[in-house]
Amino acid sequence: MLVIGLVGGVASGKSVVAAALARRGAAVFDADKIAHQVIDEPEVRDALVARWGPRVLAGAERVDRQAVAAIVFGDQPQAPSERRFLEELLHPRVRQRIEAETRRLPDSILAMVVDAPLLIEAGWHRDCHAVIFVDAPRAQRLARAQAKRGWSAEEFSRREAAQAPIEEKRRWCTHVIDNSGSLAELDQQVARVWSQVVRG
């Protein structure tokens, strides 16, 4: 089965591209959504409480993701090291879940898409047959993050600084999709890339 990695800047529109690929028959794995499930696993939850205390809990059983985000994406000097701790805890488990789900996919699925903001940083791009970079101007991405996620410009900058630079992500990619135009234009580009990757 072909493996397609999906990367881009913060709020570049990766989920829209992922949905367009899914309509063409790809199985899509959203690493962020899987991480949201993994973070509530008892072993992970206990590790977070052991490091940061009960302030990261939203009740007895669930992790408060906003509290965790404030620690790992904040402007405190220790934020980068705390973020590395979280990534080292989550990434292997997210990957295990994706691999387990992949083994259950029917043979009729031609390709799987891994939508992961930290695909490059985690080294997962090395297992991909193709890596798509979703491109959009920073001003447009900031506007999307403000409108859809309620982020301030400062929050957007902190989240972006926590990822590899845009040009580094682009350097590892085999295809680029421009998401600065209309949905119809985006879909045309997805169709072209899908044909190139899947039908060769």
C-alpha positions as a Python dict, from the first residue, in 0.01 Angstrom:
ca = {
    (1, 'M'): (0, 0, 0),
    (2, 'L'): (121, 347, -86),
    (3, 'V'): (189, 578, 208),
    (4, 'I'): (136, 951, 155),
    (5, 'G'): (259, 1201, 412),
    (6, 'L'): (79, 1532, 449),
    (7, 'V'): (253, 1838, 592),
    (8, 'G'): (231, 2215, 581),
    (9, 'G'): (242, 2524, 794),
    (10, 'V'): (2, 2583, 1081),
    (11, 'A'): (-354, 2627, 947),
    (12, 'S'): (-243, 2565, 589),
    (13, 'G'): (-548, 2348, 518),
    (14, 'K'): (-407, 1997, 551),
    (15, 'S'): (-741, 1860, 670),
    (16, 'V'): (-915, 1992, 358),
    (17, 'V'): (-657, 1820, 138),
    (18, 'A'): (-688, 1504, 347),
    (19, 'A'): (-1065, 1504, 294),
    (20, 'A'): (-1016, 1546, -81),
    (21, 'L'): (-777, 1249, -83),
    (22, 'A'): (-1027, 1045, 121),
    (23, 'R'): (-1295, 1112, -141),
    (24, 'R'): (-1061, 953, -394),
    (25, 'G'): (-1030, 636, -189),
    (26, 'A'): (-742, 699, 50),
    (27, 'A'): (-754, 594, 414),
    (28, 'V'): (-667, 900, 621),
    (29, 'F'): (-501, 896, 962),
    (30, 'D'): (-506, 1224, 1153),
    (31, 'A'): (-212, 1207, 1394),
    (32, 'D'): (-346, 1495, 1605),
    (33, 'K'): (-682, 1323, 1660),
    (34, 'I'): (-508, 998, 1747),
    (35, 'A'): (-283, 1183, 1992),
    (36, 'H'): (-595, 1324, 2160),
    (37, 'Q'): (-705, 964, 2223),
    (38, 'V'): (-361, 842, 2328),
    (39, 'I'): (-315, 1119, 2584),
    (40, 'D'): (-598, 972, 2794),
    (41, 'E'): (-443, 626, 2811),
    (42, 'P'): (-379, 550, 3179),
    (43, 'E'): (-4, 504, 3131),
    (44, 'V'): (28, 835, 2947),
    (45, 'R'): (-202, 1021, 3186),
    (46, 'D'): (-4, 896, 3486),
    (47, 'A'): (325, 1004, 3325),
    (48, 'L'): (189, 1354, 3267),
    (49, 'V'): (61, 1384, 3623),
    (50, 'A'): (394, 1258, 3757),
    (51, 'R'): (575, 1532, 3566),
    (52, 'W'): (331, 1825, 3591),
    (53, 'G'): (99, 1742, 3876),
    (54, 'P'): (-283, 1721, 3893),
    (55, 'R'): (-322, 2063, 3724),
    (56, 'V'): (-320, 1878, 3390),
    (57, 'L'): (-630, 1677, 3475),
    (58, 'A'): (-987, 1772, 3388),
    (59, 'G'): (-1147, 1531, 3630),
    (60, 'A'): (-1020, 1199, 3756),
    (61, 'E'): (-978, 1022, 3424),
    (62, 'R'): (-917, 1277, 3150),
    (63, 'V'): (-623, 1500, 3064),
    (64, 'D'): (-693, 1871, 3020),
    (65, 'R'): (-536, 1928, 2678),
    (66, 'Q'): (-554, 2305, 2715),
    (67, 'A'): (-354, 2286, 3037),
    (68, 'V'): (-95, 2068, 2864),
    (69, 'A'): (-81, 2307, 2567),
    (70, 'A'): (-16, 2598, 2803),
    (71, 'I'): (286, 2412, 2939),
    (72, 'V'): (439, 2290, 2613),
    (73, 'F'): (354, 2589, 2391),
    (74, 'G'): (391, 2863, 2649),
    (75, 'D'): (659, 3131, 2657),
    (76, 'Q'): (839, 2984, 2960),
    (77, 'P'): (1206, 2890, 2906),
    (78, 'Q'): (1134, 2524, 2983),
    (79, 'A'): (853, 2493, 2724),
    (80, 'P'): (1074, 2336, 2450),
    (81, 'S'): (1204, 2064, 2683),
    (82, 'E'): (853, 1994, 2813),
    (83, 'R'): (731, 1970, 2453),
    (84, 'R'): (1005, 1719, 2371),
    (85, 'F'): (899, 1512, 2672),
    (86, 'L'): (540, 1508, 2550),
    (87, 'E'): (638, 1421, 2193),
    (88, 'E'): (864, 1135, 2306),
    (89, 'L'): (574, 1003, 2512),
    (90, 'L'): (307, 1033, 2242),
    (91, 'H'): (476, 974, 1906),
    (92, 'P'): (558, 602, 1948),
    (93, 'R'): (206, 531, 2068),
    (94, 'V'): (46, 728, 1786),
    (95, 'R'): (258, 540, 1536),
    (96, 'Q'): (163, 205, 1691),
    (97, 'R'): (-206, 289, 1654),
    (98, 'I'): (-165, 393, 1292),
    (99, 'E'): (27, 75, 1212),
    (100, 'A'): (-238, -138, 1384),
    (101, 'E'): (-519, 34, 1193),
    (102, 'T'): (-325, -2, 867),
    (103, 'R'): (-307, -379, 911),
    (104, 'R'): (-687, -388, 928),
    (105, 'L'): (-743, -196, 604),
    (106, 'P'): (-896, -391, 315),
    (107, 'D'): (-681, -471, 15),
    (108, 'S'): (-898, -247, -200),
    (109, 'I'): (-747, 64, -35),
    (110, 'L'): (-477, 194, -269),
    (111, 'A'): (-316, 446, -38),
    (112, 'M'): (-309, 567, 320),
    (113, 'V'): (-252, 929, 416),
    (114, 'V'): (-75, 1030, 736),
    (115, 'D'): (-176, 1384, 829),
    (116, 'A'): (81, 1477, 1094),
    (117, 'P'): (203, 1828, 1177),
    (118, 'L'): (532, 1679, 1301),
    (119, 'L'): (574, 1421, 1024),
    (120, 'I'): (922, 1550, 937),
    (121, 'E'): (1033, 1605, 1296),
    (122, 'A'): (924, 1251, 1393),
    (123, 'G'): (1105, 1101, 1093),
    (124, 'W'): (785, 943, 957),
    (125, 'H'): (845, 1096, 613),
    (126, 'R'): (1113, 833, 551),
    (127, 'D'): (841, 567, 536),
    (128, 'C'): (631, 759, 282),
    (129, 'H'): (620, 696, -92),
    (130, 'A'): (521, 1061, -138),
    (131, 'V'): (501, 1366, 87),
    (132, 'I'): (259, 1646, 1),
    (133, 'F'): (327, 1999, 124),
    (134, 'V'): (15, 2215, 160),
    (135, 'D'): (118, 2573, 97),
    (136, 'A'): (-57, 2900, 187),
    (137, 'P'): (66, 3252, 269),
    (138, 'R'): (133, 3320, 636),
    (139, 'A'): (-125, 3600, 652),
    (140, 'Q'): (-391, 3367, 519),
    (141, 'R'): (-294, 3091, 763),
    (142, 'L'): (-301, 3335, 1054),
    (143, 'A'): (-649, 3454, 954),
    (144, 'R'): (-771, 3093, 943),
    (145, 'A'): (-622, 3016, 1285),
    (146, 'Q'): (-786, 3325, 1433),
    (147, 'A'): (-1125, 3252, 1276),
    (148, 'K'): (-1142, 2874, 1328),
    (149, 'R'): (-929, 2818, 1639),
    (150, 'G'): (-959, 3150, 1817),
    (151, 'W'): (-583, 3190, 1837),
    (152, 'S'): (-413, 3523, 1885),
    (153, 'A'): (-123, 3622, 1661),
    (154, 'E'): (111, 3543, 1953),
    (155, 'E'): (-35, 3195, 1997),
    (156, 'F'): (-6, 3133, 1624),
    (157, 'S'): (362, 3235, 1631),
    (158, 'R'): (433, 3009, 1930),
    (159, 'R'): (268, 2710, 1763),
    (160, 'E'): (455, 2774, 1439),
    (161, 'A'): (788, 2810, 1621),
    (162, 'A'): (729, 2467, 1778),
    (163, 'Q'): (744, 2304, 1433),
    (164, 'A'): (1020, 2272, 1175),
    (165, 'P'): (1061, 2582, 955),
    (166, 'I'): (837, 2595, 649),
    (167, 'E'): (1127, 2572, 406),
    (168, 'E'): (1263, 2263, 579),
    (169, 'K'): (926, 2092, 547),
    (170, 'R'): (905, 2188, 183),
    (171, 'R'): (1253, 2051, 118),
    (172, 'W'): (1144, 1698, 212),
    (173, 'C'): (828, 1701, 0),
    (174, 'T'): (770, 1542, -337),
    (175, 'H'): (457, 1742, -424),
    (176, 'V'): (324, 2089, -340),
    (177, 'I'): (-43, 2191, -330),
    (178, 'D'): (-126, 2561, -322),
    (179, 'N'): (-417, 2631, -88),
    (180, 'S'): (-439, 3006, -138),
    (181, 'G'): (-725, 2991, -390),
    (182, 'S'): (-1072, 2842, -417),
    (183, 'L'): (-1182, 2495, -309),
    (184, 'A'): (-1234, 2405, -676),
    (185, 'E'): (-875, 2500, -756),
    (186, 'L'): (-754, 2301, -458),
    (187, 'D'): (-950, 1995, -564),
    (188, 'Q'): (-802, 2011, -914),
    (189, 'Q'): (-453, 2007, -767),
    (190, 'V'): (-538, 1716, -539),
    (191, 'A'): (-674, 1523, -838),
    (192, 'R'): (-351, 1583, -1030),
    (193, 'V'): (-128, 1476, -740),
    (194, 'W'): (-345, 1170, -671),
    (195, 'S'): (-309, 1063, -1033),
    (196, 'Q'): (67, 1113, -1022),
    (197, 'V'): (118, 925, -696),
    (198, 'V'): (-137, 642, -721),
    (199, 'R'): (-159, 582, -1092),
    (200, 'G'): (204, 669, -1156),
}
